[in-house]
Amino acid sequence: MLLSLLLSTSAHAAELEPYAMGQMWVTLYDMDEAAQADPAGYGDPEDDPGFKLRRARLGMVRPAEFGATPAERLGVSMILGMSAGSDPIPFAATGQLGLIDANISYAANENLTVYGGLVKVPWGRENQFSSLQLPFQDRTVQSNHMVSLREVGALAVWNAPANLRVQGGVYNGNGSLLGDEDNLFLFAGRVDWTLGGDHSQAYRSFGVVDAPVIGVGADVVYNDEAAVDELVVGGDLIFRMKGLTVIGEGHWARLTPTDTTVVDPAVLAQTTRIGAYAQVGYTVADRWEPVVRWETFDEDTALSDNGDLMHTYAGVTGHFLEDKLRVGGGYVLRMETGGANISNDTARLWIQGTY
């Protein structure tokens, strides 16, 4: 009832905009070791040749904008959808329909906006990219496994002087939409500095910029859970000049078991994880975007096993119909730098449509 009232109120201030998006993968080739029981691995969806609905989104959105009346400053986002998942670790992808985004926002002034509900956690440049802007329709292993993409909580975004943007949030940190059962919280903070353009230009790879754009970011996340405390710190950089885009990002995480008598911990001893990636792309003729991405991830720096990996993505995407349609293809080279080698490379096509 409250959401219905808020939606009605905001609709009087400005029109709610419909949002729809679909992404599909076509696996042309998958280097399987076994037809039915491939070994699980980070960043490997274990897709067999065929079709896959990677993401589907449908909803209504109205961004909060500072105006003369409180109703004009109110924003809402309600998006339903599904995601097939990028790999089976730590959770199997179900493909079930659920909430993707569900929050209320308020523009307190021209530079400060607060959000409440299911909202993104402010960490990592790649995780701040919209899924619409991902050149391979897939995030890196570090982005998928170090911190949740979205959580239920509150977020404040302040566009500070000197082209700085500061974000801070408090969340349940347990991935549940129904409340915080352990009475513990996730705290996240991020600072961005952008030179030569606005922040939106520093959170996409496709397109041509008139002047060089440099974006630098740093973030920290602390998740106080019932059985494990997790601390994550990292930084990132993006450089854009004409059609060229170069991105680099790295994060370090420490997981520490605490009270293991009530809940089974994710790790049994203090564990350190590291992840990093570098990406280079170029926009050709305002339509084609060839991109190469290299990444590395180590789930436990004290061990040498199949949790140590290195991936290289290479592909090209075509942007059509004012970027409402994207069609591309590429190859994923997966290498295990510790443990046993697994034959798990993939060649795929992808398509994306938006409204």
C-alpha positions, 0 to 999 in steps of 0.5 A: 500500500505504501509503495502504491501511494508513493508511486501515485505521488511521484506520477503526479510530479513526473511520468514514470518511465517503463524499463525493459531489457533482455539479454540472450547468449548463444553458446557455439562451443564449450570445451567440455571435459565430460558431457554431463558432469563438468567440474565446477569453477569460478566464472564458468557457467558450464553452458552447453551449446545452445541458447540461454536467457542471461538476463530479463528485466521489466519495470518502472523507473523515475529518478529523483530530481531536485524540484520546488515541491517534495513530490517533485523530488521523490523517485522510485524504481521497481524492476522485476527480472531474472538472471541466469548467473555466471557460474555455479559457485557459490550458488546454483543459478535458478532463473526464478523471477524476483526483485532486481531493484525496489527502492524509493529515493529523495533529492534533498538538494541539487547534490544530495540524494538518499535511497532506501530499499533494495539498492546497489552497494557502492563498491567497484567501478564494474559493479557500478556499471549498469548491466546494459553497459557491460561489453560482454554482458558478464562481470568479472569473478571478483565483482561477482564473488567478493561483495553482493551487487545489491542489498536491502538498506539505505544509501546516500549519494553526495555530488561534492565540489571538485567533481567528487562523488561520495557514496555511503550505505548501511545494509542488512548484508545477508542477501535477504529481502525479508529482514536482518535475522542476525542484527548485524550490518554491512557498511560500504563507502566509495569516493569517485573523482572524475576529470574532463567529463561527468560521472556518467561518462566514467561508467560506460565503455562504448562511445566517443568522447570529445575530450579526455576523461579520467575517473579514479575511485576507491571503496571499502566494505565491512560486512559483520555477519554471524559467523564471518566478518569480511573486509574488502578494500580496492580501487579503480581507474578509467581513461577515455580518449576519443574512442579508446577506453581503458579500465583497471580495477583491483580488490583485496578481501579478508574473511575472519571466522567469528562465532561458529557455534550458531552458523556454519562459517563460509571459511574455517580460518582467516582467508585472504582473497584478491582479484583484479582486471584490466580492459581495453576497448575502442569504438569504431565508426560509432557502432562497433566496439572490440574489447579485450579483458584480462582478469585474475582471481585467487579465492585463498592466497594461502592455497594453490588450487583451482580457486586460482584463475586467470581469464581472457575475454575477447570479442566485438559488439555492434550497437544498432537502433540508437543503441537499443539493440546490441549484437556481438560475439567472442571467446572466453579463455579460462586458465587455472593457475593453481591445481589441475587444468580444466578444459573450459573455454567458451565461444558465444554470441550475445544479443541485447534489446532495451526499451 
